Amino acid sequence: MDKKRTSSIKRRYDRISAIYDFLDAPMELMAFKKHRETVLNKVTGSVLEIGVGTGKNIAFYPDDATITAIDFSEKMLERAKKRAAKLQKNVTLYHMDVQQLEFEDNVFDTAFSTCVFCSVPDPIEGLEEVKRVLKPGGQFILLEHVLSERRFMQPLMNLFNPVTVRLWGANINRKTCENVKKAGFKIINETNLSLDIVKLIVAEA
Ligand SMILES: C[S@@+](CC[C@H](N)C(=O)[O-])C[C@H]1O[C@@H](n2cnc3c(N)ncnc32)[C@H](O)[C@@H]1O
């Protein structure tokens, strides 16, 4: 793990935590909000949320699931804690880095992430950790924005990537489907939700 890069991205999320929901509002309304419930409808058993952020998914946690959620930004996590208390949802929150999960092997039935692997400093290392803590055959559901394959879009996304990384630590040119496969998952389903940029990916450990 690249410790310097990791602490720089983590600090960026700590710094923007108070205004994160405001900054993210356009993307949330255009691309993510309507799909959160779809993701949470798919989770079963013991569930791990990666990069819980300010806790935007918490409202959709099913009452019968056992949810554990992690984030490496303490300040984002504080907001998720407040949201969980307000919504009276039963979730165990940990300050943890997905690149170095502190869970035993094969403990979760389902893992999910929404808009997280754009900013994990070493995404393949993080994805391999998710695979390790999932039971064999366990499901991993990702709602993520990725690099477009379109001829005009792709160079633009590559061009503006350094700007988005500098502003809020998120890459807009990640090849997350490829990374999921490289980490050893089998992709069961890949659905384009907004152009070929926002995707719902269902993978099996
Ligand atoms: C763009 S925000 C998305 C938050 C939330 N999932 C949502 O849908 O609103 C990305 C989140 O992933 C967290 N994150 C990024 N890299 C991480 C890592 N290596 N380990 C744990 N959390 C990480 C950030 O701190 C941040 O809270």
The ligand as a Tripos MOL2 file, in Angstrom:
@<TRIPOS>MOLECULE
LIG
   27    29     1     0     0
SMALL
NO_CHARGES

@<TRIPOS>ATOM
      1 C1        -17.1630    9.4600   -3.1020 C.3       1 LIG1
      2 S1        -17.3200    8.9630   -1.4290 S.3       1 LIG1
      3 C2        -18.7740    7.9140   -1.5070 C.3       1 LIG1
      4 C3        -19.4150    7.7000   -0.1570 C.3       1 LIG1
      5 C4        -20.6430    6.8000   -0.1440 C.3       1 LIG1
      6 N1        -20.3100    5.4370   -0.5050 N.3       1 LIG1
      7 C5        -21.7340    7.3390   -1.0190 C.2       1 LIG1
      8 O1        -22.2380    6.6160   -1.8880 O.co2     1 LIG1
      9 O2        -22.1290    8.5070   -0.8000 O.co2     1 LIG1
     10 C6        -15.9880    7.7800   -1.2800 C.3       1 LIG1
     11 C7        -15.8250    7.2820    0.1260 C.3       1 LIG1
     12 O3        -14.9010    6.1840    0.0940 O.3       1 LIG1
     13 C8        -14.0000    6.3390    1.1750 C.3       1 LIG1
     14 N2        -12.7520    5.6290    0.8220 N.ar      1 LIG1
     15 C9        -11.9070    5.9010   -0.1930 C.ar      1 LIG1
     16 N3        -10.8400    5.0860   -0.1640 N.ar      1 LIG1
     17 C10       -11.0210    4.2670    0.9110 C.ar      1 LIG1
     18 C11       -10.2480    3.2230    1.4820 C.ar      1 LIG1
     19 N4         -9.0570    2.8900    0.9760 N.pl3     1 LIG1
     20 N5        -10.7360    2.5740    2.5580 N.ar      1 LIG1
     21 C12       -11.9370    2.9500    3.1040 C.ar      1 LIG1
     22 N6        -12.6860    3.9550    2.6320 N.ar      1 LIG1
     23 C13       -12.2470    4.6070    1.5350 C.ar      1 LIG1
     24 C14       -13.8280    7.8430    1.3230 C.3       1 LIG1
     25 O4        -13.3450    8.2100    2.5930 O.3       1 LIG1
     26 C15       -15.2510    8.3260    1.0730 C.3       1 LIG1
     27 O5        -16.0090    8.3850    2.2590 O.3       1 LIG1
@<TRIPOS>BOND
     1     1     2 1
     2     2     3 1
     3     2    10 1
     4     3     4 1
     5     4     5 1
     6     5     6 1
     7     5     7 1
     8     7     8 2
     9     7     9 1
    10    10    11 1
    11    11    12 1
    12    11    26 1
    13    12    13 1
    14    13    14 1
    15    13    24 1
    16    14    15 ar
    17    14    23 ar
    18    15    16 ar
    19    16    17 ar
    20    17    18 ar
    21    17    23 ar
    22    18    19 1
    23    18    20 ar
    24    20    21 ar
    25    21    22 ar
    26    22    23 ar
    27    24    25 1
    28    24    26 1
    29    26    27 1
@<TRIPOS>SUBSTRUCTURE
     1 LIG1         1 GROUP 0 **** ****
